Amino acid sequence: MPKVCDVCGKGPVFGHSVSHSHKASPKKWKPNLQQVKAQTEAGVRKIWACTRCLRSGKVKKAA
């Protein structure tokens, strides 16, 4: 599964998970990607889109 939204380019974000004792360990936050059938300039394609793009109407879903 790709880790990047095909519409906005949103990808994973890296940082540290900090415990109660303030010991930092590496952590990765992944975007919520959904595979949808969308109308593109190349026709109807299956793309990976984040839920923010789906909710805001940036993706024209195919019937």
Contacts in CASP RR format, 6 or more apart in sequence:
PFRMAT RR
TARGET T0000
AUTHOR 0000-0000-0000
METHOD contacts of the structure
MODEL  1
MPKVCDVCGKGPVFGHSVSHSHKASPKKWKPNLQQVKAQTEAGVRKIWAC
TRCLRSGKVKKAA
1 33 0 8 1.000
1 48 0 8 1.000
2 33 0 8 1.000
2 48 0 8 1.000
3 11 0 8 1.000
3 12 0 8 1.000
3 30 0 8 1.000
3 31 0 8 1.000
3 33 0 8 1.000
4 10 0 8 1.000
4 11 0 8 1.000
4 31 0 8 1.000
4 48 0 8 1.000
5 11 0 8 1.000
5 31 0 8 1.000
5 33 0 8 1.000
5 48 0 8 1.000
5 49 0 8 1.000
5 50 0 8 1.000
5 53 0 8 1.000
6 47 0 8 1.000
6 48 0 8 1.000
6 49 0 8 1.000
7 47 0 8 1.000
7 49 0 8 1.000
7 50 0 8 1.000
7 53 0 8 1.000
7 58 0 8 1.000
7 59 0 8 1.000
8 50 0 8 1.000
8 52 0 8 1.000
8 53 0 8 1.000
8 58 0 8 1.000
10 31 0 8 1.000
10 50 0 8 1.000
10 52 0 8 1.000
11 30 0 8 1.000
11 31 0 8 1.000
12 28 0 8 1.000
12 29 0 8 1.000
12 30 0 8 1.000
12 31 0 8 1.000
13 28 0 8 1.000
13 29 0 8 1.000
14 26 0 8 1.000
14 27 0 8 1.000
14 28 0 8 1.000
14 29 0 8 1.000
15 26 0 8 1.000
15 27 0 8 1.000
15 28 0 8 1.000
15 29 0 8 1.000
16 24 0 8 1.000
16 25 0 8 1.000
16 26 0 8 1.000
16 27 0 8 1.000
17 24 0 8 1.000
17 25 0 8 1.000
17 26 0 8 1.000
17 27 0 8 1.000
18 24 0 8 1.000
19 25 0 8 1.000
31 50 0 8 1.000
32 50 0 8 1.000
32 51 0 8 1.000
33 48 0 8 1.000
33 49 0 8 1.000
33 50 0 8 1.000
33 51 0 8 1.000
34 48 0 8 1.000
34 49 0 8 1.000
34 50 0 8 1.000
34 51 0 8 1.000
34 54 0 8 1.000
35 46 0 8 1.000
35 47 0 8 1.000
35 48 0 8 1.000
36 46 0 8 1.000
36 47 0 8 1.000
36 49 0 8 1.000
36 54 0 8 1.000
36 59 0 8 1.000
36 61 0 8 1.000
37 44 0 8 1.000
37 45 0 8 1.000
37 46 0 8 1.000
37 61 0 8 1.000
37 62 0 8 1.000
38 44 0 8 1.000
38 45 0 8 1.000
38 46 0 8 1.000
38 47 0 8 1.000
38 49 0 8 1.000
38 59 0 8 1.000
38 60 0 8 1.000
38 61 0 8 1.000
38 62 0 8 1.000
39 60 0 8 1.000
39 61 0 8 1.000
39 62 0 8 1.000
40 47 0 8 1.000
44 62 0 8 1.000
47 59 0 8 1.000
49 58 0 8 1.000
49 59 0 8 1.000
53 59 0 8 1.000
END
